[in-house]
Amino acid sequence: MDMRRVIGMNFSRLRKERGLTQEAVAERSGFSQSYIGWLERGKRNPTAISLWLLAQSVDAMPADLVQPVEE
């Protein structure tokens, strides 16, 4: 599976588990809501710094975003 898709799926799952909307995560992370949407659909290729900021926005570690996903 493509790493962008893995990150997107993990991020979406973590966000929902924490009861956060894309808008809330956008405010917490500093990224736009449209960026968050694209990320969750596997259309963005985040940098290491972006991964750190995104993980912090859902109270996770960057490694949580890159864990393999079972389809």
CNS distance restraints for C-alpha pairs under 8 A (distance, minus, plus):
assign (resid   1 and name CA) (resid   5 and name CA) 7.01 0.50 0.50
assign (resid   1 and name CA) (resid   6 and name CA) 6.95 0.50 0.50
assign (resid   2 and name CA) (resid   6 and name CA) 6.46 0.50 0.50
assign (resid   3 and name CA) (resid   7 and name CA) 6.16 0.50 0.50
assign (resid   3 and name CA) (resid  66 and name CA) 7.27 0.50 0.50
assign (resid   4 and name CA) (resid   8 and name CA) 6.15 0.50 0.50
assign (resid   4 and name CA) (resid  39 and name CA) 7.55 0.50 0.50
assign (resid   4 and name CA) (resid  42 and name CA) 4.75 0.50 0.50
assign (resid   4 and name CA) (resid  43 and name CA) 6.78 0.50 0.50
assign (resid   4 and name CA) (resid  44 and name CA) 6.44 0.50 0.50
assign (resid   4 and name CA) (resid  45 and name CA) 5.79 0.50 0.50
assign (resid   4 and name CA) (resid  46 and name CA) 7.93 0.50 0.50
assign (resid   5 and name CA) (resid   9 and name CA) 6.05 0.50 0.50
assign (resid   5 and name CA) (resid  40 and name CA) 7.47 0.50 0.50
assign (resid   5 and name CA) (resid  41 and name CA) 6.72 0.50 0.50
assign (resid   5 and name CA) (resid  42 and name CA) 4.10 0.50 0.50
assign (resid   5 and name CA) (resid  43 and name CA) 7.58 0.50 0.50
assign (resid   6 and name CA) (resid  10 and name CA) 6.11 0.50 0.50
assign (resid   6 and name CA) (resid  42 and name CA) 7.45 0.50 0.50
assign (resid   6 and name CA) (resid  65 and name CA) 7.37 0.50 0.50
assign (resid   6 and name CA) (resid  66 and name CA) 6.31 0.50 0.50
assign (resid   6 and name CA) (resid  67 and name CA) 7.32 0.50 0.50
assign (resid   6 and name CA) (resid  68 and name CA) 6.54 0.50 0.50
assign (resid   6 and name CA) (resid  69 and name CA) 6.13 0.50 0.50
assign (resid   7 and name CA) (resid  11 and name CA) 5.93 0.50 0.50
assign (resid   7 and name CA) (resid  39 and name CA) 7.66 0.50 0.50
assign (resid   7 and name CA) (resid  40 and name CA) 7.45 0.50 0.50
assign (resid   7 and name CA) (resid  42 and name CA) 7.19 0.50 0.50
assign (resid   7 and name CA) (resid  65 and name CA) 5.00 0.50 0.50
assign (resid   7 and name CA) (resid  66 and name CA) 5.42 0.50 0.50
assign (resid   7 and name CA) (resid  67 and name CA) 7.89 0.50 0.50
assign (resid   8 and name CA) (resid  12 and name CA) 6.05 0.50 0.50
assign (resid   8 and name CA) (resid  39 and name CA) 5.24 0.50 0.50
assign (resid   8 and name CA) (resid  40 and name CA) 3.79 0.50 0.50
assign (resid   8 and name CA) (resid  41 and name CA) 5.85 0.50 0.50
assign (resid   8 and name CA) (resid  42 and name CA) 5.10 0.50 0.50
assign (resid   8 and name CA) (resid  65 and name CA) 7.80 0.50 0.50
assign (resid   9 and name CA) (resid  13 and name CA) 6.13 0.50 0.50
assign (resid   9 and name CA) (resid  40 and name CA) 5.97 0.50 0.50
assign (resid   9 and name CA) (resid  41 and name CA) 7.51 0.50 0.50
assign (resid   9 and name CA) (resid  42 and name CA) 7.65 0.50 0.50
assign (resid   9 and name CA) (resid  69 and name CA) 7.70 0.50 0.50
assign (resid  10 and name CA) (resid  14 and name CA) 6.09 0.50 0.50
assign (resid  10 and name CA) (resid  64 and name CA) 7.23 0.50 0.50
assign (resid  10 and name CA) (resid  65 and name CA) 5.24 0.50 0.50
assign (resid  10 and name CA) (resid  66 and name CA) 7.34 0.50 0.50
assign (resid  10 and name CA) (resid  67 and name CA) 7.60 0.50 0.50
assign (resid  10 and name CA) (resid  69 and name CA) 7.50 0.50 0.50
assign (resid  11 and name CA) (resid  15 and name CA) 6.01 0.50 0.50
assign (resid  11 and name CA) (resid  40 and name CA) 6.56 0.50 0.50
assign (resid  11 and name CA) (resid  55 and name CA) 7.77 0.50 0.50
assign (resid  11 and name CA) (resid  58 and name CA) 7.99 0.50 0.50
assign (resid  11 and name CA) (resid  65 and name CA) 5.95 0.50 0.50
assign (resid  12 and name CA) (resid  16 and name CA) 6.16 0.50 0.50
assign (resid  12 and name CA) (resid  40 and name CA) 5.71 0.50 0.50
assign (resid  13 and name CA) (resid  17 and name CA) 6.05 0.50 0.50
assign (resid  14 and name CA) (resid  18 and name CA) 6.28 0.50 0.50
assign (resid  14 and name CA) (resid  58 and name CA) 6.55 0.50 0.50
assign (resid  14 and name CA) (resid  60 and name CA) 7.93 0.50 0.50
assign (resid  15 and name CA) (resid  19 and name CA) 6.39 0.50 0.50
assign (resid  15 and name CA) (resid  20 and name CA) 5.32 0.50 0.50
assign (resid  15 and name CA) (resid  21 and name CA) 7.13 0.50 0.50
assign (resid  15 and name CA) (resid  22 and name CA) 7.83 0.50 0.50
assign (resid  15 and name CA) (resid  25 and name CA) 7.66 0.50 0.50
assign (resid  15 and name CA) (resid  58 and name CA) 5.79 0.50 0.50
assign (resid  16 and name CA) (resid  20 and name CA) 5.75 0.50 0.50
assign (resid  16 and name CA) (resid  21 and name CA) 7.30 0.50 0.50
assign (resid  18 and name CA) (resid  58 and name CA) 7.09 0.50 0.50
assign (resid  20 and name CA) (resid  24 and name CA) 5.98 0.50 0.50
assign (resid  20 and name CA) (resid  25 and name CA) 6.57 0.50 0.50
assign (resid  20 and name CA) (resid  58 and name CA) 7.92 0.50 0.50
assign (resid  21 and name CA) (resid  25 and name CA) 6.33 0.50 0.50
assign (resid  22 and name CA) (resid  26 and name CA) 6.04 0.50 0.50
assign (resid  22 and name CA) (resid  33 and name CA) 5.92 0.50 0.50
assign (resid  22 and name CA) (resid  36 and name CA) 6.38 0.50 0.50
assign (resid  22 and name CA) (resid  37 and name CA) 7.17 0.50 0.50
assign (resid  23 and name CA) (resid  27 and name CA) 6.33 0.50 0.50
assign (resid  23 and name CA) (resid  33 and name CA) 5.53 0.50 0.50
assign (resid  24 and name CA) (resid  28 and name CA) 6.28 0.50 0.50
assign (resid  25 and name CA) (resid  29 and name CA) 5.90 0.50 0.50
assign (resid  25 and name CA) (resid  33 and name CA) 7.83 0.50 0.50
assign (resid  25 and name CA) (resid  36 and name CA) 7.82 0.50 0.50
assign (resid  25 and name CA) (resid  57 and name CA) 5.86 0.50 0.50
assign (resid  25 and name CA) (resid  58 and name CA) 7.10 0.50 0.50
assign (resid  26 and name CA) (resid  30 and name CA) 5.61 0.50 0.50
assign (resid  26 and name CA) (resid  31 and name CA) 5.02 0.50 0.50
assign (resid  26 and name CA) (resid  32 and name CA) 5.34 0.50 0.50
assign (resid  26 and name CA) (resid  33 and name CA) 5.23 0.50 0.50
assign (resid  26 and name CA) (resid  36 and name CA) 6.76 0.50 0.50
assign (resid  27 and name CA) (resid  31 and name CA) 7.15 0.50 0.50
assign (resid  27 and name CA) (resid  32 and name CA) 7.79 0.50 0.50
assign (resid  28 and name CA) (resid  57 and name CA) 5.34 0.50 0.50
assign (resid  29 and name CA) (resid  53 and name CA) 5.81 0.50 0.50
assign (resid  29 and name CA) (resid  54 and name CA) 5.89 0.50 0.50
assign (resid  29 and name CA) (resid  56 and name CA) 7.50 0.50 0.50
assign (resid  29 and name CA) (resid  57 and name CA) 5.26 0.50 0.50
assign (resid  31 and name CA) (resid  35 and name CA) 6.29 0.50 0.50
assign (resid  31 and name CA) (resid  36 and name CA) 6.96 0.50 0.50
assign (resid  32 and name CA) (resid  36 and name CA) 6.48 0.50 0.50
assign (resid  33 and name CA) (resid  37 and name CA) 6.27 0.50 0.50
assign (resid  34 and name CA) (resid  38 and name CA) 6.19 0.50 0.50
assign (resid  35 and name CA) (resid  39 and name CA) 6.00 0.50 0.50
assign (resid  35 and name CA) (resid  44 and name CA) 7.65 0.50 0.50
assign (resid  36 and name CA) (resid  40 and name CA) 6.17 0.50 0.50
assign (resid  37 and name CA) (resid  41 and name CA) 6.37 0.50 0.50
assign (resid  38 and name CA) (resid  42 and name CA) 6.37 0.50 0.50
assign (resid  38 and name CA) (resid  43 and name CA) 5.09 0.50 0.50
assign (resid  38 and name CA) (resid  44 and name CA) 5.93 0.50 0.50
assign (resid  39 and name CA) (resid  43 and name CA) 5.56 0.50 0.50
assign (resid  39 and name CA) (resid  44 and name CA) 4.83 0.50 0.50
assign (resid  39 and name CA) (resid  45 and name CA) 7.55 0.50 0.50
assign (resid  39 and name CA) (resid  46 and name CA) 7.96 0.50 0.50
assign (resid  46 and name CA) (resid  50 and name CA) 5.46 0.50 0.50
assign (resid  46 and name CA) (resid  51 and name CA) 6.11 0.50 0.50
assign (resid  47 and name CA) (resid  51 and name CA) 6.18 0.50 0.50
assign (resid  48 and name CA) (resid  52 and name CA) 6.36 0.50 0.50
assign (resid  49 and name CA) (resid  53 and name CA) 6.34 0.50 0.50
assign (resid  50 and name CA) (resid  54 and name CA) 5.94 0.50 0.50
assign (resid  51 and name CA) (resid  55 and name CA) 5.92 0.50 0.50
assign (resid  51 and name CA) (resid  62 and name CA) 5.67 0.50 0.50
assign (resid  51 and name CA) (resid  65 and name CA) 7.62 0.50 0.50
assign (resid  52 and name CA) (resid  56 and name CA) 6.20 0.50 0.50
assign (resid  52 and name CA) (resid  61 and name CA) 7.20 0.50 0.50
assign (resid  52 and name CA) (resid  62 and name CA) 5.43 0.50 0.50
assign (resid  53 and name CA) (resid  57 and name CA) 6.28 0.50 0.50
assign (resid  54 and name CA) (resid  58 and name CA) 6.85 0.50 0.50
assign (resid  54 and name CA) (resid  62 and name CA) 7.86 0.50 0.50
assign (resid  55 and name CA) (resid  59 and name CA) 6.17 0.50 0.50
assign (resid  55 and name CA) (resid  60 and name CA) 4.84 0.50 0.50
assign (resid  55 and name CA) (resid  61 and name CA) 5.33 0.50 0.50
assign (resid  55 and name CA) (resid  62 and name CA) 5.29 0.50 0.50
assign (resid  55 and name CA) (resid  64 and name CA) 7.70 0.50 0.50
assign (resid  55 and name CA) (resid  65 and name CA) 7.06 0.50 0.50
assign (resid  56 and name CA) (resid  60 and name CA) 5.69 0.50 0.50
assign (resid  56 and name CA) (resid  61 and name CA) 6.80 0.50 0.50
assign (resid  60 and name CA) (resid  64 and name CA) 6.42 0.50 0.50
assign (resid  61 and name CA) (resid  65 and name CA) 7.32 0.50 0.50
assign (resid  62 and name CA) (resid  66 and name CA) 7.00 0.50 0.50
assign (resid  63 and name CA) (resid  67 and name CA) 6.39 0.50 0.50
